[in-house]
Amino acid sequence: MKSTEEHILRIINETLGIPGCGMETPLLDPDHFIDSITLVRFIARIEEEFNINLGNDLDLEALESPKKLLTFINKEKSGAAS
């Protein structure tokens, strides 16, 4: 079974087209142009893959890097469990 980190990095590569992405790679970087439709698809994929509903809780800070996204996902999953 793949780790959550590997899963996130795979989704980033497949959806956002950022190959070789690491946990500290900036996602909202001018070098990685992400249009609004791609961003919506990425968020929908995260919701689907991790069985969470981001709703109004998601902010741009959570999308700064895969590491911050992982923290956000873990927080959402633990909140859903309580």
DRENPA-3360 file (N, C-alpha, C; in nm, 2 decimals, always signed):
BEGIN
1 = MKSTEEHI = +0.08/-0.12/+0.00/+0.00/+0.00/+0.00/+0.09/+0.12/+0.00 ~ +0.05/+0.22/-0.08/+0.13/+0.34/-0.09/+0.11/+0.43/+0.02 ~ +0.21/+0.51/+0.06/+0.19/+0.60/+0.17/+0.11/+0.72/+0.12 ~ +0.05/+0.79/+0.21/-0.03/+0.91/+0.18/+0.06/+1.01/+0.10 ~ +0.18/+1.02/+0.14/+0.27/+1.12/+0.08/+0.29/+1.08/-0.07 ~ +0.31/+0.95/-0.10/+0.33/+0.90/-0.23/+0.20/+0.92/-0.31 ~ +0.09/+0.90/-0.25/-0.04/+0.92/-0.31/-0.06/+1.06/-0.35 ~ -0.03/+1.16/-0.26/-0.05/+1.30/-0.29/+0.05/+1.34/-0.41;
9 = LRIINETL = +0.17/+1.29/-0.41/+0.27/+1.33/-0.51/+0.22/+1.27/-0.65 ~ +0.17/+1.15/-0.65/+0.12/+1.09/-0.77/+0.00/+1.18/-0.83 ~ -0.09/+1.22/-0.74/-0.20/+1.30/-0.79/-0.15/+1.43/-0.84 ~ -0.06/+1.49/-0.77/+0.00/+1.62/-0.82/+0.06/+1.60/-0.96 ~ +0.14/+1.50/-0.98/+0.20/+1.47/-1.11/+0.10/+1.45/-1.21 ~ +0.00/+1.37/-1.19/-0.11/+1.33/-1.28/-0.20/+1.45/-1.31 ~ -0.24/+1.52/-1.21/-0.34/+1.63/-1.23/-0.28/+1.76/-1.26 ~ -0.17/+1.80/-1.19/-0.11/+1.93/-1.21/+0.00/+1.93/-1.31;
17 = GIPGCGME = +0.05/+1.81/-1.34/+0.17/+1.80/-1.43/+0.30/+1.86/-1.37 ~ +0.32/+1.83/-1.25/+0.45/+1.87/-1.18/+0.53/+1.75/-1.15 ~ +0.61/+1.70/-1.25/+0.69/+1.58/-1.23/+0.80/+1.61/-1.14 ~ +0.85/+1.50/-1.07/+0.96/+1.52/-0.97/+0.92/+1.60/-0.85 ~ +0.80/+1.62/-0.83/+0.75/+1.70/-0.71/+0.79/+1.63/-0.58 ~ +0.84/+1.71/-0.49/+0.87/+1.66/-0.35/+0.78/+1.72/-0.25 ~ +0.79/+1.68/-0.13/+0.69/+1.73/-0.03/+0.71/+1.88/+0.00 ~ +0.82/+1.94/-0.03/+0.84/+2.08/-0.01/+0.83/+2.16/-0.14;
25 = TPLLDPDH = +0.80/+2.10/-0.25/+0.79/+2.17/-0.38/+0.67/+2.27/-0.37 ~ +0.70/+2.40/-0.40/+0.59/+2.50/-0.40/+0.49/+2.46/-0.52 ~ +0.36/+2.46/-0.48/+0.26/+2.43/-0.58/+0.21/+2.55/-0.65 ~ +0.20/+2.66/-0.57/+0.15/+2.79/-0.62/+0.27/+2.88/-0.66 ~ +0.35/+2.83/-0.75/+0.47/+2.89/-0.79/+0.45/+2.94/-0.94 ~ +0.50/+3.06/-0.97/+0.49/+3.11/-1.11/+0.55/+3.01/-1.21 ~ +0.64/+2.92/-1.17/+0.70/+2.83/-1.26/+0.60/+2.71/-1.30 ~ +0.49/+2.70/-1.21/+0.39/+2.59/-1.23/+0.26/+2.66/-1.25;
33 = FIDSITLV = +0.23/+2.70/-1.38/+0.10/+2.76/-1.40/-0.01/+2.66/-1.39 ~ -0.11/+2.70/-1.30/-0.23/+2.61/-1.28/-0.35/+2.70/-1.31 ~ -0.42/+2.66/-1.41/-0.55/+2.74/-1.44/-0.66/+2.70/-1.35 ~ -0.76/+2.77/-1.34/-0.87/+2.75/-1.25/-0.94/+2.61/-1.27 ~ -0.96/+2.57/-1.39/-1.02/+2.44/-1.42/-0.93/+2.33/-1.37 ~ -0.80/+2.34/-1.39/-0.71/+2.24/-1.34/-0.71/+2.23/-1.19 ~ -0.72/+2.35/-1.13/-0.72/+2.35/-0.98/-0.85/+2.29/-0.93 ~ -0.96/+2.31/-0.99/-1.09/+2.25/-0.95/-1.08/+2.10/-0.97;
41 = RFIARIEE = -1.03/+2.05/-1.08/-1.01/+1.91/-1.10/-0.92/+1.85/-0.99 ~ -0.81/+1.92/-0.96/-0.72/+1.87/-0.86/-0.79/+1.86/-0.72 ~ -0.87/+1.96/-0.68/-0.94/+1.96/-0.55/-1.04/+1.84/-0.55 ~ -1.11/+1.83/-0.66/-1.21/+1.72/-0.67/-1.14/+1.58/-0.66 ~ -1.03/+1.57/-0.72/-0.95/+1.44/-0.71/-0.91/+1.41/-0.57 ~ -0.86/+1.52/-0.50/-0.82/+1.50/-0.36/-0.94/+1.46/-0.28 ~ -1.05/+1.52/-0.30/-1.17/+1.49/-0.22/-1.21/+1.34/-0.25 ~ -1.20/+1.30/-0.37/-1.24/+1.16/-0.41/-1.14/+1.06/-0.36;
49 = EFNINLGN = -1.02/+1.08/-0.38/-0.91/+0.99/-0.34/-0.90/+0.97/-0.19 ~ -0.93/+1.08/-0.11/-0.91/+1.07/+0.03/-1.04/+1.07/+0.11 ~ -1.15/+1.06/+0.03/-1.29/+1.05/+0.09/-1.31/+1.16/+0.19 ~ -1.28/+1.29/+0.15/-1.31/+1.40/+0.23/-1.39/+1.51/+0.15 ~ -1.45/+1.60/+0.22/-1.52/+1.71/+0.16/-1.46/+1.83/+0.21 ~ -1.39/+1.90/+0.12/-1.32/+2.02/+0.15/-1.41/+2.14/+0.18 ~ -1.52/+2.15/+0.10/-1.62/+2.25/+0.13/-1.55/+2.39/+0.14 ~ -1.59/+2.46/+0.24/-1.54/+2.60/+0.27/-1.41/+2.60/+0.35;
57 = DLDLEALE = -1.37/+2.48/+0.39/-1.25/+2.47/+0.48/-1.12/+2.49/+0.41 ~ -1.11/+2.47/+0.28/-0.99/+2.48/+0.21/-0.94/+2.63/+0.19 ~ -0.82/+2.66/+0.22/-0.76/+2.79/+0.19/-0.63/+2.77/+0.10 ~ -0.59/+2.87/+0.04/-0.47/+2.86/-0.04/-0.35/+2.82/+0.03 ~ -0.34/+2.85/+0.16/-0.22/+2.81/+0.24/-0.20/+2.65/+0.23 ~ -0.31/+2.58/+0.23/-0.31/+2.43/+0.23/-0.25/+2.39/+0.09 ~ -0.26/+2.47/-0.01/-0.21/+2.43/-0.14/-0.07/+2.48/-0.17 ~ +0.00/+2.54/-0.07/+0.13/+2.59/-0.10/+0.23/+2.48/-0.13;
65 = SPKKLLTF = +0.22/+2.37/-0.07/+0.31/+2.26/-0.09/+0.24/+2.13/-0.06 ~ +0.30/+2.02/-0.11/+0.24/+1.89/-0.08/+0.24/+1.86/+0.07 ~ +0.34/+1.91/+0.14/+0.35/+1.89/+0.29/+0.23/+1.96/+0.36 ~ +0.20/+2.08/+0.32/+0.09/+2.15/+0.38/-0.04/+2.09/+0.34 ~ -0.05/+2.04/+0.22/-0.17/+1.97/+0.18/-0.19/+1.84/+0.26 ~ -0.08/+1.77/+0.29/-0.09/+1.65/+0.37/-0.14/+1.68/+0.51 ~ -0.09/+1.78/+0.57/-0.13/+1.83/+0.70/-0.28/+1.86/+0.70 ~ -0.32/+1.93/+0.60/-0.46/+1.97/+0.59/-0.55/+1.84/+0.57;
73 = INKEKSGA = -0.51/+1.75/+0.48/-0.59/+1.63/+0.46/-0.60/+1.55/+0.59 ~ -0.49/+1.53/+0.66/-0.49/+1.46/+0.79/-0.58/+1.53/+0.89 ~ -0.58/+1.66/+0.90/-0.67/+1.73/+0.99/-0.81/+1.71/+0.95 ~ -0.84/+1.72/+0.82/-0.98/+1.70/+0.78/-1.03/+1.56/+0.81 ~ -0.94/+1.46/+0.78/-0.98/+1.32/+0.81/-1.00/+1.29/+0.96 ~ -0.92/+1.35/+1.04/-0.93/+1.33/+1.19/-1.06/+1.41/+1.24 ~ -1.09/+1.52/+1.18/-1.21/+1.59/+1.21/-1.34/+1.52/+1.17 ~ -1.33/+1.45/+1.06/-1.44/+1.37/+1.01/-1.47/+1.25/+1.09;
81 = AS = -1.36/+1.20/+1.16/-1.37/+1.08/+1.24/-1.43/+1.11/+1.38 ~ -1.42/+1.24/+1.42/-1.47/+1.27/+1.55/-1.62/+1.31/+1.55;
% end
